[in-house]
Amino acid sequence: MKQIKAMVMGLACLLAAGTANAQWVVSDPGNLAQGIINTVKQIAQTSTTAKNTLDGFKETAKVFEQGKRYYDALKDVHDVIKGGVKVKKSIEMVADISEIYVRNYQKMLGDPNYTPDELSTISFGYAKLLSESADVLQDLKNVVNITGMSLSDAERLAIIDQSYKRLLEYRNLVQYYTNKNISVSYLRAKKKNDTDRVMALYGSADERYW
């Protein structure tokens, strides 16, 4: 995690200077988790191969929209017995990470305050964070699956708790990464006396970005 944090901070400093069609059972968080893992991995892969243009990014957004069926179904899961509430919240965080990326990066593509090389760097950072969070969720899914590993209930709960904390860090790190990138655009716009354009694109001015 420290290496990932260092990588993200480094990318921010540099800036400043396939289809998921599987079916699932709504009551089974394991199936939902696998669907989200597949989607997040596809988003990460597509974001590193698609051109950093709006047309290229549409392929990434398409994968995200197709994967949202898993996110939406997750909202209907009430009886997550295998590990309790933290399992569901962990899955939700991974879904949230991909949504933060898709929503904000699409706006960045239309932001004149970034160069093409910078957009490529931002995309790389998001892809890395997406891939790492999907790996943590895969580990969590293996632990939740009773037939997958020979562990005591106490061991399973400990791993679930650890995975939840790691994913919470990733989710917060992705939001931090997003805010730092947006702050670069805002500061550049401020020098040009053009902050209204940035506010209209990302939202009203407050403490979120700087």
N, C-alpha and C positions, 0 to 999 in steps of 0.2 A: 504493500500500500504506500509506503514511503517513497518507493521508486516511481509509482504512478503519480503521486502528488508532485514530486520533483519534476516529472515530465510535463505535467499540466502547467505548472508555474513557469517552466522554461518556455513552453509554447506561448504563453501569455506575454512573457517578457519579449520574445521575438516579435510578436505582433505589435507590441507597444513600440519597439524600436522600429434469386429464385423465389417463389410464392408459397405461403403457408396455407395449404388446403385441407389439412387433416381435420377429422371430426373429433369431438371430445364429449365427455360426460360432464355436465355442469357441476355435479356434486363431487367430482374428483379433482382436487387441486393439483395432483401430479400431472394429469393430462394438460391442464391449463398452463402449468409451469413449462412443460415441454414445448407447447405451442409458442409461448412467449420466448423461450430460449431460441427456438428455430427462427422466429421473426427477428429478434435482436441480432442474431448472428448474420442473417441476411441483410439487415439494414447496415451493419458494420461493413460487410463485404461490398455491398453495392456502393456505399458512400466513398470507398477507397478506389473504386474502379470507374464510377461515373464521372464525367467531366464536371468541373466546378462551374456549371452554368445552370440557369433555371431549368432548361430542358433536360439536362443531365440529372439534376436533382429530383425531377419528377419520378424517375425510376425508384429512387429511395423512398419518396413519399408514397408511391404506389404499394411498395412492400409494407410500409407502416400501416396504411389504411386496410390492407388485406389482413394484417395481423391484429388489428383492433378488435376483431371478433373475439379473440381470446381475452383481451382487456375488458371488453364489455361483458363477456360471460362471467368473468371473475367477480364482477360487482354483484352477481346473483348468488355467489357461493356464501352460504351462511353457516354451514356445518363443517368447518375445517377441523376435523378431529385430529388428524395426523400431525401433531406438533403445536396445535393451537393457533391463536391469533397471529403470532409472529411469522408463521409460514405464509399466511395470506398477505400480510403486510410486506413481507420480503418480495413476494411475486409482484405485488403492486408497485414496489419501488423500481423494479427493473422495467416494468411497463412505463412508469413515469419518466425514467431516464431517457428512453427512446423518444418519448413525446416531447420532452424539453429540447432535445436535439432537433427533431424534425421541425417543430414550430419555430424555433429561433433561427436555425440555420437558413431556412427558407427566406426569412426576413433579411438576413445578412447578405444573401445573394443579390438582393435589390438595394443594398446600401453602398453608395459610391465612396464611402470612407475606407473601404477595404480594397486591397489589390488582389488580383487573381492568385498570386503566390500566398498571400495571407489567408485567403479563403481555403486554399488547399491545406495549409497548416492547421487551420481550425478544424477542418473536416477530419484530418488525421487524428487530432486529439480526441474528438468525439468518438471516432471509430474504435480507438484504443480503449476508452472508458466503457463503451458499450460491450465490447468483446470480453473485457475483464469481469464486468458485472454478470454477464451471461454465464461465465465459467463458475462464478460463485453460486448462482442459482442452480446450475447443473449439480454441483456438489450437494446443495441443500435437497434437491429432488431425490438424489440417490439415498440420502439419509432418511428422508421421510418415507420412502418405499420400504415397507417392513421386510419384504423378501430380498431387498437389494444388498443389505449389509447385516452382519451379525453384531448387533450392538444392544446394550441395555437401554432401558428407557432414560436413565439419567445421562448416559453418553449421548443419546440422540438429542435430548433437550439442550445439552451443553453445546453441541455442534450447531443446532438450530439457532441458539442465542448468539453464537459467534458469527454465523452467517448473516443474521439479521443486522448485527452491528456493522459488519463489513459493507453490506449493501446500503445501509443508511449513510455511511461515509462516502460511498460512491455517488449516491444520489445528491448529497450536499456538495460534493466536489464538482459534479456536472453543473449544478446550478451556479456555483462559484465561478467556474470556468466560463460559463455563459455570461455572467454579469461582468467579469473582467474584460471579456471581448467587447461587450456592448459599451463599456466605459471608455474603451479606446476610441470607438466611433464618436461617442459624445464629446470627448476632449478635442478630437480633430474638428468636429463640427463647430465647437465653441470658438476655435481659432478663426473659423470662417464666418462666424456669426450666423450659423445655420442650424442651431440646436432644435428649432421647431420641427425640422424635417425628421430628426432622430426621435424626438418625442412622439411624433405622429406614427413612426414606424414601430417603436418598441413599447411605448406607453408613457404616462406622465412622469415628470421628474420627481424623484424621491431618493431614498438612500439605497435603492436596490443595486445601482450600477456603479456607484463611486463612493 
